[in-house]
Amino acid sequence: MTGCPTPQRIATYSLSANRQRPLAGAFHSAIFNTFRRFRHQVLYVAPPFLIAYATMNWAVERNEYLNSKPGRLLEGGDE
């Protein structure tokens, strides 16, 4: 068994530490990328939240009505 062949012609590149800019354009891109992502996702996220909010609002109002005096008289009967 000879094992793996010896790799040949492998080029290695590096960049000097003082030439690197890890945050180059990060803040500018973050603002516009966030706006773009929001614009594309809002129609997928907003309708379920609006439906859930409307449903919860209706349920709370209905519960308050059913636990009030007029609601008990109308719906509850002799209870």
mmCIF file of the N, C-alpha and C atoms, coordinates in Angstrom:
data_MODEL
# 
_entry.id   MODEL 
# 
loop_
_atom_site.group_PDB 
_atom_site.id 
_atom_site.type_symbol 
_atom_site.label_atom_id 
_atom_site.label_alt_id 
_atom_site.label_comp_id 
_atom_site.label_asym_id 
_atom_site.label_entity_id 
_atom_site.label_seq_id 
_atom_site.pdbx_PDB_ins_code 
_atom_site.Cartn_x 
_atom_site.Cartn_y 
_atom_site.Cartn_z 
_atom_site.occupancy 
_atom_site.B_iso_or_equiv 
_atom_site.pdbx_formal_charge 
_atom_site.auth_seq_id 
_atom_site.auth_comp_id 
_atom_site.auth_asym_id 
_atom_site.auth_atom_id 
_atom_site.pdbx_PDB_model_num 
ATOM 1   N N  . MET A 1 1  ? 0.838   -1.175 0.000  1.00 0.00 ? 1  MET A N  1 
ATOM 2   C CA . MET A 1 1  ? 0.000   0.000  0.000  1.00 0.00 ? 1  MET A CA 1 
ATOM 3   C C  . MET A 1 1  ? 0.880   1.234  0.000  1.00 0.00 ? 1  MET A C  1 
ATOM 4   N N  . THR A 1 2  ? 0.682   2.039  -0.987 1.00 0.00 ? 2  THR A N  1 
ATOM 5   C CA . THR A 1 2  ? 1.495   3.247  -1.096 1.00 0.00 ? 2  THR A CA 1 
ATOM 6   C C  . THR A 1 2  ? 0.813   4.444  -0.460 1.00 0.00 ? 2  THR A C  1 
ATOM 7   N N  . GLY A 1 3  ? -0.478  4.387  -0.257 1.00 0.00 ? 3  GLY A N  1 
ATOM 8   C CA . GLY A 1 3  ? -1.186  5.507  0.347  1.00 0.00 ? 3  GLY A CA 1 
ATOM 9   C C  . GLY A 1 3  ? -1.616  6.511  -0.705 1.00 0.00 ? 3  GLY A C  1 
ATOM 10  N N  . CYS A 1 4  ? -1.874  7.716  -0.274 1.00 0.00 ? 4  CYS A N  1 
ATOM 11  C CA . CYS A 1 4  ? -2.323  8.777  -1.171 1.00 0.00 ? 4  CYS A CA 1 
ATOM 12  C C  . CYS A 1 4  ? -1.134  9.329  -1.946 1.00 0.00 ? 4  CYS A C  1 
ATOM 13  N N  . PRO A 1 5  ? -1.394  9.765  -3.172 1.00 0.00 ? 5  PRO A N  1 
ATOM 14  C CA . PRO A 1 5  ? -0.305  10.377 -3.928 1.00 0.00 ? 5  PRO A CA 1 
ATOM 15  C C  . PRO A 1 5  ? 0.068   11.727 -3.326 1.00 0.00 ? 5  PRO A C  1 
ATOM 16  N N  . THR A 1 6  ? 1.287   12.127 -3.508 1.00 0.00 ? 6  THR A N  1 
ATOM 17  C CA . THR A 1 6  ? 1.766   13.396 -2.988 1.00 0.00 ? 6  THR A CA 1 
ATOM 18  C C  . THR A 1 6  ? 1.166   14.536 -3.804 1.00 0.00 ? 6  THR A C  1 
ATOM 19  N N  . PRO A 1 7  ? 0.502   15.490 -3.139 1.00 0.00 ? 7  PRO A N  1 
ATOM 20  C CA . PRO A 1 7  ? -0.071  16.606 -3.888 1.00 0.00 ? 7  PRO A CA 1 
ATOM 21  C C  . PRO A 1 7  ? 1.020   17.485 -4.481 1.00 0.00 ? 7  PRO A C  1 
ATOM 22  N N  . GLN A 1 8  ? 0.776   17.947 -5.695 1.00 0.00 ? 8  GLN A N  1 
ATOM 23  C CA . GLN A 1 8  ? 1.748   18.801 -6.368 1.00 0.00 ? 8  GLN A CA 1 
ATOM 24  C C  . GLN A 1 8  ? 1.054   20.057 -6.868 1.00 0.00 ? 8  GLN A C  1 
ATOM 25  N N  . ARG A 1 9  ? 1.833   21.096 -7.024 1.00 0.00 ? 9  ARG A N  1 
ATOM 26  C CA . ARG A 1 9  ? 1.374   22.379 -7.573 1.00 0.00 ? 9  ARG A CA 1 
ATOM 27  C C  . ARG A 1 9  ? 0.199   22.955 -6.780 1.00 0.00 ? 9  ARG A C  1 
ATOM 28  N N  . ILE A 1 10 ? 0.322   23.006 -5.503 1.00 0.00 ? 10 ILE A N  1 
ATOM 29  C CA . ILE A 1 10 ? -0.683  23.633 -4.657 1.00 0.00 ? 10 ILE A CA 1 
ATOM 30  C C  . ILE A 1 10 ? -0.213  25.054 -4.376 1.00 0.00 ? 10 ILE A C  1 
ATOM 31  N N  . ALA A 1 11 ? -1.022  26.015 -4.776 1.00 0.00 ? 11 ALA A N  1 
ATOM 32  C CA . ALA A 1 11 ? -0.679  27.419 -4.560 1.00 0.00 ? 11 ALA A CA 1 
ATOM 33  C C  . ALA A 1 11 ? -1.407  27.914 -3.309 1.00 0.00 ? 11 ALA A C  1 
ATOM 34  N N  . THR A 1 12 ? -0.720  28.626 -2.483 1.00 0.00 ? 12 THR A N  1 
ATOM 35  C CA . THR A 1 12 ? -1.293  29.195 -1.273 1.00 0.00 ? 12 THR A CA 1 
ATOM 36  C C  . THR A 1 12 ? -1.176  30.713 -1.353 1.00 0.00 ? 12 THR A C  1 
ATOM 37  N N  . TYR A 1 13 ? -2.277  31.384 -1.061 1.00 0.00 ? 13 TYR A N  1 
ATOM 38  C CA . TYR A 1 13 ? -2.296  32.836 -1.121 1.00 0.00 ? 13 TYR A CA 1 
ATOM 39  C C  . TYR A 1 13 ? -2.683  33.375 0.243  1.00 0.00 ? 13 TYR A C  1 
ATOM 40  N N  . SER A 1 14 ? -2.173  34.529 0.565  1.00 0.00 ? 14 SER A N  1 
ATOM 41  C CA . SER A 1 14 ? -2.549  35.174 1.819  1.00 0.00 ? 14 SER A CA 1 
ATOM 42  C C  . SER A 1 14 ? -2.539  36.680 1.605  1.00 0.00 ? 14 SER A C  1 
ATOM 43  N N  . LEU A 1 15 ? -3.217  37.359 2.500  1.00 0.00 ? 15 LEU A N  1 
ATOM 44  C CA . LEU A 1 15 ? -3.314  38.809 2.424  1.00 0.00 ? 15 LEU A CA 1 
ATOM 45  C C  . LEU A 1 15 ? -2.751  39.382 3.716  1.00 0.00 ? 15 LEU A C  1 
ATOM 46  N N  . SER A 1 16 ? -1.995  40.428 3.577  1.00 0.00 ? 16 SER A N  1 
ATOM 47  C CA . SER A 1 16 ? -1.375  41.054 4.736  1.00 0.00 ? 16 SER A CA 1 
ATOM 48  C C  . SER A 1 16 ? -2.454  41.556 5.695  1.00 0.00 ? 16 SER A C  1 
ATOM 49  N N  . ALA A 1 17 ? -2.189  41.505 6.983  1.00 0.00 ? 17 ALA A N  1 
ATOM 50  C CA . ALA A 1 17 ? -3.157  41.908 7.999  1.00 0.00 ? 17 ALA A CA 1 
ATOM 51  C C  . ALA A 1 17 ? -3.531  43.382 7.875  1.00 0.00 ? 17 ALA A C  1 
ATOM 52  N N  . ASN A 1 18 ? -2.583  44.224 7.455  1.00 0.00 ? 18 ASN A N  1 
ATOM 53  C CA . ASN A 1 18 ? -2.907  45.646 7.350  1.00 0.00 ? 18 ASN A CA 1 
ATOM 54  C C  . ASN A 1 18 ? -3.647  45.981 6.053  1.00 0.00 ? 18 ASN A C  1 
ATOM 55  N N  . ARG A 1 19 ? -3.845  45.019 5.149  1.00 0.00 ? 19 ARG A N  1 
ATOM 56  C CA . ARG A 1 19 ? -4.585  45.254 3.912  1.00 0.00 ? 19 ARG A CA 1 
ATOM 57  C C  . ARG A 1 19 ? -6.007  44.701 3.986  1.00 0.00 ? 19 ARG A C  1 
ATOM 58  N N  . GLN A 1 20 ? -6.323  43.998 5.041  1.00 0.00 ? 20 GLN A N  1 
ATOM 59  C CA . GLN A 1 20 ? -7.654  43.417 5.172  1.00 0.00 ? 20 GLN A CA 1 
ATOM 60  C C  . GLN A 1 20 ? -8.626  44.460 5.702  1.00 0.00 ? 20 GLN A C  1 
ATOM 61  N N  . ARG A 1 21 ? -9.842  44.411 5.186  1.00 0.00 ? 21 ARG A N  1 
ATOM 62  C CA . ARG A 1 21 ? -10.907 45.296 5.649  1.00 0.00 ? 21 ARG A CA 1 
ATOM 63  C C  . ARG A 1 21 ? -12.138 44.434 5.942  1.00 0.00 ? 21 ARG A C  1 
ATOM 64  N N  . PRO A 1 22 ? -12.218 43.847 7.108  1.00 0.00 ? 22 PRO A N  1 
ATOM 65  C CA . PRO A 1 22 ? -13.296 42.897 7.372  1.00 0.00 ? 22 PRO A CA 1 
ATOM 66  C C  . PRO A 1 22 ? -14.689 43.531 7.400  1.00 0.00 ? 22 PRO A C  1 
ATOM 67  N N  . LEU A 1 23 ? -14.784 44.804 7.717  1.00 0.00 ? 23 LEU A N  1 
ATOM 68  C CA . LEU A 1 23 ? -16.092 45.459 7.775  1.00 0.00 ? 23 LEU A CA 1 
ATOM 69  C C  . LEU A 1 23 ? -16.289 46.458 6.640  1.00 0.00 ? 23 LEU A C  1 
ATOM 70  N N  . ALA A 1 24 ? -15.590 46.262 5.530  1.00 0.00 ? 24 ALA A N  1 
ATOM 71  C CA . ALA A 1 24 ? -15.704 47.190 4.406  1.00 0.00 ? 24 ALA A CA 1 
ATOM 72  C C  . ALA A 1 24 ? -17.120 47.142 3.836  1.00 0.00 ? 24 ALA A C  1 
ATOM 73  N N  . GLY A 1 25 ? -17.833 48.236 3.928  1.00 0.00 ? 25 GLY A N  1 
ATOM 74  C CA . GLY A 1 25 ? -19.180 48.328 3.376  1.00 0.00 ? 25 GLY A CA 1 
ATOM 75  C C  . GLY A 1 25 ? -20.237 47.596 4.172  1.00 0.00 ? 25 GLY A C  1 
ATOM 76  N N  . ALA A 1 26 ? -19.917 47.121 5.349  1.00 0.00 ? 26 ALA A N  1 
ATOM 77  C CA . ALA A 1 26 ? -20.874 46.321 6.121  1.00 0.00 ? 26 ALA A CA 1 
ATOM 78  C C  . ALA A 1 26 ? -22.078 47.150 6.564  1.00 0.00 ? 26 ALA A C  1 
ATOM 79  N N  . PHE A 1 27 ? -21.844 48.356 7.039  1.00 0.00 ? 27 PHE A N  1 
ATOM 80  C CA . PHE A 1 27 ? -22.955 49.169 7.527  1.00 0.00 ? 27 PHE A CA 1 
ATOM 81  C C  . PHE A 1 27 ? -23.828 49.659 6.383  1.00 0.00 ? 27 PHE A C  1 
ATOM 82  N N  . HIS A 1 28 ? -23.231 50.041 5.287  1.00 0.00 ? 28 HIS A N  1 
ATOM 83  C CA . HIS A 1 28 ? -23.997 50.474 4.123  1.00 0.00 ? 28 HIS A CA 1 
ATOM 84  C C  . HIS A 1 28 ? -24.828 49.320 3.579  1.00 0.00 ? 28 HIS A C  1 
ATOM 85  N N  . SER A 1 29 ? -24.225 48.160 3.462  1.00 0.00 ? 29 SER A N  1 
ATOM 86  C CA . SER A 1 29 ? -24.938 46.991 2.946  1.00 0.00 ? 29 SER A CA 1 
ATOM 87  C C  . SER A 1 29 ? -26.019 46.535 3.914  1.00 0.00 ? 29 SER A C  1 
ATOM 88  N N  . ALA A 1 30 ? -25.765 46.651 5.202  1.00 0.00 ? 30 ALA A N  1 
ATOM 89  C CA . ALA A 1 30 ? -26.736 46.186 6.190  1.00 0.00 ? 30 ALA A CA 1 
ATOM 90  C C  . ALA A 1 30 ? -28.035 46.971 6.094  1.00 0.00 ? 30 ALA A C  1 
ATOM 91  N N  . ILE A 1 31 ? -27.941 48.273 5.891  1.00 0.00 ? 31 ILE A N  1 
ATOM 92  C CA . ILE A 1 31 ? -29.146 49.100 5.808  1.00 0.00 ? 31 ILE A CA 1 
ATOM 93  C C  . ILE A 1 31 ? -29.972 48.715 4.590  1.00 0.00 ? 31 ILE A C  1 
ATOM 94  N N  . PHE A 1 32 ? -29.348 48.655 3.433  1.00 0.00 ? 32 PHE A N  1 
ATOM 95  C CA . PHE A 1 32 ? -30.097 48.378 2.214  1.00 0.00 ? 32 PHE A CA 1 
ATOM 96  C C  . PHE A 1 32 ? -30.513 46.916 2.124  1.00 0.00 ? 32 PHE A C  1 
ATOM 97  N N  . ASN A 1 33 ? -29.685 46.005 2.637  1.00 0.00 ? 33 ASN A N  1 
ATOM 98  C CA . ASN A 1 33 ? -30.049 44.596 2.609  1.00 0.00 ? 33 ASN A CA 1 
ATOM 99  C C  . ASN A 1 33 ? -31.227 44.329 3.543  1.00 0.00 ? 33 ASN A C  1 
ATOM 100 N N  . THR A 1 34 ? -31.253 44.988 4.696  1.00 0.00 ? 34 THR A N  1 
ATOM 101 C CA . THR A 1 34 ? -32.370 44.825 5.618  1.00 0.00 ? 34 THR A CA 1 
ATOM 102 C C  . THR A 1 34 ? -33.652 45.332 4.987  1.00 0.00 ? 34 THR A C  1 
ATOM 103 N N  . PHE A 1 35 ? -33.599 46.480 4.324  1.00 0.00 ? 35 PHE A N  1 
ATOM 104 C CA . PHE A 1 35 ? -34.786 47.017 3.655  1.00 0.00 ? 35 PHE A CA 1 
ATOM 105 C C  . PHE A 1 35 ? -35.252 46.080 2.544  1.00 0.00 ? 35 PHE A C  1 
ATOM 106 N N  . ARG A 1 36 ? -34.328 45.557 1.756  1.00 0.00 ? 36 ARG A N  1 
ATOM 107 C CA . ARG A 1 36 ? -34.684 44.652 0.659  1.00 0.00 ? 36 ARG A CA 1 
ATOM 108 C C  . ARG A 1 36 ? -35.322 43.374 1.197  1.00 0.00 ? 36 ARG A C  1 
ATOM 109 N N  . ARG A 1 37 ? -34.736 42.799 2.243  1.00 0.00 ? 37 ARG A N  1 
ATOM 110 C CA . ARG A 1 37 ? -35.281 41.567 2.808  1.00 0.00 ? 37 ARG A CA 1 
ATOM 111 C C  . ARG A 1 37 ? -36.653 41.812 3.420  1.00 0.00 ? 37 ARG A C  1 
ATOM 112 N N  . PHE A 1 38 ? -36.830 42.946 4.101  1.00 0.00 ? 38 PHE A N  1 
ATOM 113 C CA . PHE A 1 38 ? -38.127 43.272 4.684  1.00 0.00 ? 38 PHE A CA 1 
ATOM 114 C C  . PHE A 1 38 ? -39.183 43.414 3.596  1.00 0.00 ? 38 PHE A C  1 
ATOM 115 N N  . ARG A 1 39 ? -38.825 44.116 2.524  1.00 0.00 ? 39 ARG A N  1 
ATOM 116 C CA . ARG A 1 39 ? -39.758 44.354 1.430  1.00 0.00 ? 39 ARG A CA 1 
ATOM 117 C C  . ARG A 1 39 ? -40.204 43.047 0.782  1.00 0.00 ? 39 ARG A C  1 
ATOM 118 N N  . HIS A 1 40 ? -39.291 42.087 0.672  1.00 0.00 ? 40 HIS A N  1 
ATOM 119 C CA . HIS A 1 40 ? -39.635 40.825 0.020  1.00 0.00 ? 40 HIS A CA 1 
ATOM 120 C C  . HIS A 1 40 ? -40.369 39.858 0.951  1.00 0.00 ? 40 HIS A C  1 
ATOM 121 N N  . GLN A 1 41 ? -40.233 39.997 2.248  1.00 0.00 ? 41 GLN A N  1 
ATOM 122 C CA . GLN A 1 41 ? -40.830 39.041 3.177  1.00 0.00 ? 41 GLN A CA 1 
ATOM 123 C C  . GLN A 1 41 ? -42.104 39.545 3.845  1.00 0.00 ? 41 GLN A C  1 
ATOM 124 N N  . VAL A 1 42 ? -42.401 40.835 3.736  1.00 0.00 ? 42 VAL A N  1 
ATOM 125 C CA . VAL A 1 42 ? -43.520 41.392 4.497  1.00 0.00 ? 42 VAL A CA 1 
ATOM 126 C C  . VAL A 1 42 ? -44.853 40.764 4.087  1.00 0.00 ? 42 VAL A C  1 
ATOM 127 N N  . LEU A 1 43 ? -45.044 40.424 2.827  1.00 0.00 ? 43 LEU A N  1 
ATOM 128 C CA . LEU A 1 43 ? -46.311 39.836 2.403  1.00 0.00 ? 43 LEU A CA 1 
ATOM 129 C C  . LEU A 1 43 ? -46.460 38.380 2.842  1.00 0.00 ? 43 LEU A C  1 
ATOM 130 N N  . TYR A 1 44 ? -45.386 37.744 3.235  1.00 0.00 ? 44 TYR A N  1 
ATOM 131 C CA . TYR A 1 44 ? -45.471 36.385 3.762  1.00 0.00 ? 44 TYR A CA 1 
ATOM 132 C C  . TYR A 1 44 ? -45.687 36.380 5.272  1.00 0.00 ? 44 TYR A C  1 
ATOM 133 N N  . VAL A 1 45 ? -45.221 37.414 5.948  1.00 0.00 ? 45 VAL A N  1 
ATOM 134 C CA . VAL A 1 45 ? -45.247 37.437 7.406  1.00 0.00 ? 45 VAL A CA 1 
ATOM 135 C C  . VAL A 1 45 ? -46.440 38.223 7.940  1.00 0.00 ? 45 VAL A C  1 
ATOM 136 N N  . ALA A 1 46 ? -46.771 39.338 7.328  1.00 0.00 ? 46 ALA A N  1 
ATOM 137 C CA . ALA A 1 46 ? -47.792 40.231 7.876  1.00 0.00 ? 46 ALA A CA 1 
ATOM 138 C C  . ALA A 1 46 ? -49.206 39.636 7.882  1.00 0.00 ? 46 ALA A C  1 
ATOM 139 N N  . PRO A 1 47 ? -49.702 39.015 6.809  1.00 0.00 ? 47 PRO A N  1 
ATOM 140 C CA . PRO A 1 47 ? -51.086 38.518 6.843  1.00 0.00 ? 47 PRO A CA 1 
ATOM 141 C C  . PRO A 1 47 ? -51.389 37.535 7.979  1.00 0.00 ? 47 PRO A C  1 
ATOM 142 N N  . PRO A 1 48 ? -50.538 36.543 8.259  1.00 0.00 ? 48 PRO A N  1 
ATOM 143 C CA . PRO A 1 48 ? -50.861 35.677 9.401  1.00 0.00 ? 48 PRO A CA 1 
ATOM 144 C C  . PRO A 1 48 ? -50.901 36.430 10.733 1.00 0.00 ? 48 PRO A C  1 
ATOM 145 N N  . PHE A 1 49 ? -50.009 37.406 10.904 1.00 0.00 ? 49 PHE A N  1 
ATOM 146 C CA . PHE A 1 49 ? -50.032 38.187 12.141 1.00 0.00 ? 49 PHE A CA 1 
ATOM 147 C C  . PHE A 1 49 ? -51.297 39.038 12.225 1.00 0.00 ? 49 PHE A C  1 
ATOM 148 N N  . LEU A 1 50 ? -51.725 39.616 11.113 1.00 0.00 ? 50 LEU A N  1 
ATOM 149 C CA . LEU A 1 50 ? -52.948 40.418 11.125 1.00 0.00 ? 50 LEU A CA 1 
ATOM 150 C C  . LEU A 1 50 ? -54.169 39.551 11.403 1.00 0.00 ? 50 LEU A C  1 
ATOM 151 N N  . ILE A 1 51 ? -54.210 38.363 10.815 1.00 0.00 ? 51 ILE A N  1 
ATOM 152 C CA . ILE A 1 51 ? -55.326 37.445 11.065 1.00 0.00 ? 51 ILE A CA 1 
ATOM 153 C C  . ILE A 1 51 ? -55.334 37.012 12.530 1.00 0.00 ? 51 ILE A C  1 
ATOM 154 N N  . ALA A 1 52 ? -54.178 36.693 13.069 1.00 0.00 ? 52 ALA A N  1 
ATOM 155 C CA . ALA A 1 52 ? -54.095 36.287 14.477 1.00 0.00 ? 52 ALA A CA 1 
ATOM 156 C C  . ALA A 1 52 ? -54.500 37.437 15.398 1.00 0.00 ? 52 ALA A C  1 
ATOM 157 N N  . TYR A 1 53 ? -54.075 38.655 15.072 1.00 0.00 ? 53 TYR A N  1 
ATOM 158 C CA . TYR A 1 53 ? -54.439 39.808 15.901 1.00 0.00 ? 53 TYR A CA 1 
ATOM 159 C C  . TYR A 1 53 ? -55.947 40.043 15.861 1.00 0.00 ? 53 TYR A C  1 
ATOM 160 N N  . ALA A 1 54 ? -56.539 39.981 14.662 1.00 0.00 ? 54 ALA A N  1 
ATOM 161 C CA . ALA A 1 54 ? -57.980 40.193 14.536 1.00 0.00 ? 54 ALA A CA 1 
ATOM 162 C C  . ALA A 1 54 ? -58.757 39.106 15.278 1.00 0.00 ? 54 ALA A C  1 
ATOM 163 N N  . THR A 1 55 ? -58.298 37.870 15.183 1.00 0.00 ? 55 THR A N  1 
ATOM 164 C CA . THR A 1 55 ? -58.964 36.766 15.876 1.00 0.00 ? 55 THR A CA 1 
ATOM 165 C C  . THR A 1 55 ? -58.886 36.941 17.387 1.00 0.00 ? 55 THR A C  1 
ATOM 166 N N  . MET A 1 56 ? -57.718 37.295 17.890 1.00 0.00 ? 56 MET A N  1 
ATOM 167 C CA . MET A 1 56 ? -57.574 37.500 19.332 1.00 0.00 ? 56 MET A CA 1 
ATOM 168 C C  . MET A 1 56 ? -58.406 38.691 19.807 1.00 0.00 ? 56 MET A C  1 
ATOM 169 N N  . ASN A 1 57 ? -58.448 39.749 19.016 1.00 0.00 ? 57 ASN A N  1 
ATOM 170 C CA . ASN A 1 57 ? -59.241 40.917 19.376 1.00 0.00 ? 57 ASN A CA 1 
ATOM 171 C C  . ASN A 1 57 ? -60.724 40.545 19.444 1.00 0.00 ? 57 ASN A C  1 
ATOM 172 N N  . TRP A 1 58 ? -61.199 39.791 18.452 1.00 0.00 ? 58 TRP A N  1 
ATOM 173 C CA . TRP A 1 58 ? -62.588 39.345 18.454 1.00 0.00 ? 58 TRP A CA 1 
ATOM 174 C C  . TRP A 1 58 ? -62.867 38.458 19.667 1.00 0.00 ? 58 TRP A C  1 
ATOM 175 N N  . ALA A 1 59 ? -61.957 37.534 19.972 1.00 0.00 ? 59 ALA A N  1 
ATOM 176 C CA . ALA A 1 59 ? -62.159 36.611 21.083 1.00 0.00 ? 59 ALA A CA 1 
ATOM 177 C C  . ALA A 1 59 ? -62.200 37.347 22.423 1.00 0.00 ? 59 ALA A C  1 
ATOM 178 N N  . VAL A 1 60 ? -61.335 38.326 22.602 1.00 0.00 ? 60 VAL A N  1 
ATOM 179 C CA . VAL A 1 60 ? -61.324 39.088 23.857 1.00 0.00 ? 60 VAL A CA 1 
ATOM 180 C C  . VAL A 1 60 ? -62.612 39.885 24.000 1.00 0.00 ? 60 VAL A C  1 
ATOM 181 N N  . GLU A 1 61 ? -63.042 40.544 22.929 1.00 0.00 ? 61 GLU A N  1 
ATOM 182 C CA . GLU A 1 61 ? -64.285 41.320 22.987 1.00 0.00 ? 61 GLU A CA 1 
ATOM 183 C C  . GLU A 1 61 ? -65.485 40.413 23.235 1.00 0.00 ? 61 GLU A C  1 
ATOM 184 N N  . ARG A 1 62 ? -65.506 39.257 22.588 1.00 0.00 ? 62 ARG A N  1 
ATOM 185 C CA . ARG A 1 62 ? -66.612 38.310 22.768 1.00 0.00 ? 62 ARG A CA 1 
ATOM 186 C C  . ARG A 1 62 ? -66.631 37.779 24.204 1.00 0.00 ? 62 ARG A C  1 
ATOM 187 N N  . ASN A 1 63 ? -65.465 37.483 24.744 1.00 0.00 ? 63 ASN A N  1 
ATOM 188 C CA . ASN A 1 63 ? -65.377 36.998 26.116 1.00 0.00 ? 63 ASN A CA 1 
ATOM 189 C C  . ASN A 1 63 ? -65.856 38.060 27.101 1.00 0.00 ? 63 ASN A C  1 
ATOM 190 N N  . GLU A 1 64 ? -65.444 39.304 26.879 1.00 0.00 ? 64 GLU A N  1 
ATOM 191 C CA . GLU A 1 64 ? -65.890 40.374 27.768 1.00 0.00 ? 64 GLU A CA 1 
ATOM 192 C C  . GLU A 1 64 ? -67.405 40.561 27.677 1.00 0.00 ? 64 GLU A C  1 
ATOM 193 N N  . TYR A 1 65 ? -67.948 40.443 26.469 1.00 0.00 ? 65 TYR A N  1 
ATOM 194 C CA . TYR A 1 65 ? -69.397 40.584 26.300 1.00 0.00 ? 65 TYR A CA 1 
ATOM 195 C C  . TYR A 1 65 ? -70.139 39.440 26.988 1.00 0.00 ? 65 TYR A C  1 
ATOM 196 N N  . LEU A 1 66 ? -69.666 38.206 26.792 1.00 0.00 ? 66 LEU A N  1 
ATOM 197 C CA . LEU A 1 66 ? -70.356 37.065 27.391 1.00 0.00 ? 66 LEU A CA 1 
ATOM 198 C C  . LEU A 1 66 ? -70.274 37.074 28.913 1.00 0.00 ? 66 LEU A C  1 
ATOM 199 N N  . ASN A 1 67 ? -69.262 37.706 29.466 1.00 0.00 ? 67 ASN A N  1 
ATOM 200 C CA . ASN A 1 67 ? -69.142 37.787 30.917 1.00 0.00 ? 67 ASN A CA 1 
ATOM 201 C C  . ASN A 1 67 ? -69.746 39.069 31.480 1.00 0.00 ? 67 ASN A C  1 
ATOM 202 N N  . SER A 1 68 ? -70.425 39.848 30.655 1.00 0.00 ? 68 SER A N  1 
ATOM 203 C CA . SER A 1 68 ? -71.100 41.052 31.135 1.00 0.00 ? 68 SER A CA 1 
ATOM 204 C C  . SER A 1 68 ? -72.570 40.713 31.408 1.00 0.00 ? 68 SER A C  1 
ATOM 205 N N  . LYS A 1 69 ? -73.256 41.638 32.050 1.00 0.00 ? 69 LYS A N  1 
ATOM 206 C CA . LYS A 1 69 ? -74.660 41.404 32.380 1.00 0.00 ? 69 LYS A CA 1 
ATOM 207 C C  . LYS A 1 69 ? -75.531 41.227 31.135 1.00 0.00 ? 69 LYS A C  1 
ATOM 208 N N  . PRO A 1 70 ? -75.422 42.107 30.121 1.00 0.00 ? 70 PRO A N  1 
ATOM 209 C CA . PRO A 1 70 ? -76.260 41.886 28.928 1.00 0.00 ? 70 PRO A CA 1 
ATOM 210 C C  . PRO A 1 70 ? -75.916 40.588 28.195 1.00 0.00 ? 70 PRO A C  1 
ATOM 211 N N  . GLY A 1 71 ? -74.663 40.230 28.166 1.00 0.00 ? 71 GLY A N  1 
ATOM 212 C CA . GLY A 1 71 ? -74.265 38.995 27.492 1.00 0.00 ? 71 GLY A CA 1 
ATOM 213 C C  . GLY A 1 71 ? -74.794 37.768 28.195 1.00 0.00 ? 71 GLY A C  1 
ATOM 214 N N  . ARG A 1 72 ? -74.791 37.790 29.516 1.00 0.00 ? 72 ARG A N  1 
ATOM 215 C CA . ARG A 1 72 ? -75.323 36.653 30.275 1.00 0.00 ? 72 ARG A CA 1 
ATOM 216 C C  . ARG A 1 72 ? -76.831 36.540 30.092 1.00 0.00 ? 72 ARG A C  1 
ATOM 217 N N  . LEU A 1 73 ? -77.508 37.675 30.055 1.00 0.00 ? 73 LEU A N  1 
ATOM 218 C CA . LEU A 1 73 ? -78.957 37.626 29.864 1.00 0.00 ? 73 LEU A CA 1 
ATOM 219 C C  . LEU A 1 73 ? -79.317 37.116 28.476 1.00 0.00 ? 73 LEU A C  1 
ATOM 220 N N  . LEU A 1 74 ? -78.579 37.541 27.462 1.00 0.00 ? 74 LEU A N  1 
ATOM 221 C CA . LEU A 1 74 ? -78.904 37.146 26.091 1.00 0.00 ? 74 LEU A CA 1 
ATOM 222 C C  . LEU A 1 74 ? -78.474 35.716 25.791 1.00 0.00 ? 74 LEU A C  1 
ATOM 223 N N  . GLU A 1 75 ? -77.291 35.335 26.170 1.00 0.00 ? 75 GLU A N  1 
ATOM 224 C CA . GLU A 1 75 ? -76.735 34.028 25.803 1.00 0.00 ? 75 GLU A CA 1 
ATOM 225 C C  . GLU A 1 75 ? -76.935 32.968 26.878 1.00 0.00 ? 75 GLU A C  1 
ATOM 226 N N  . GLY A 1 76 ? -76.872 33.379 28.129 1.00 0.00 ? 76 GLY A N  1 
ATOM 227 C CA . GLY A 1 76 ? -76.862 32.402 29.213 1.00 0.00 ? 76 GLY A CA 1 
ATOM 228 C C  . GLY A 1 76 ? -78.229 31.936 29.650 1.00 0.00 ? 76 GLY A C  1 
ATOM 229 N N  . GLY A 1 77 ? -79.223 32.742 29.441 1.00 0.00 ? 77 GLY A N  1 
ATOM 230 C CA . GLY A 1 77 ? -80.558 32.346 29.864 1.00 0.00 ? 77 GLY A CA 1 
ATOM 231 C C  . GLY A 1 77 ? -80.712 32.430 31.369 1.00 0.00 ? 77 GLY A C  1 
ATOM 232 N N  . ASP A 1 78 ? -81.010 31.290 32.017 1.00 0.00 ? 78 ASP A N  1 
ATOM 233 C CA . ASP A 1 78 ? -81.327 31.260 33.441 1.00 0.00 ? 78 ASP A CA 1 
ATOM 234 C C  . ASP A 1 78 ? -80.135 30.991 34.336 1.00 0.00 ? 78 ASP A C  1 
ATOM 235 N N  . GLU A 1 79 ? -78.962 30.904 33.802 1.00 0.00 ? 79 GLU A N  1 
ATOM 236 C CA . GLU A 1 79 ? -77.795 30.556 34.617 1.00 0.00 ? 79 GLU A CA 1 
ATOM 237 C C  . GLU A 1 79 ? -77.663 31.550 35.682 1.00 0.00 ? 79 GLU A C  1 
# 
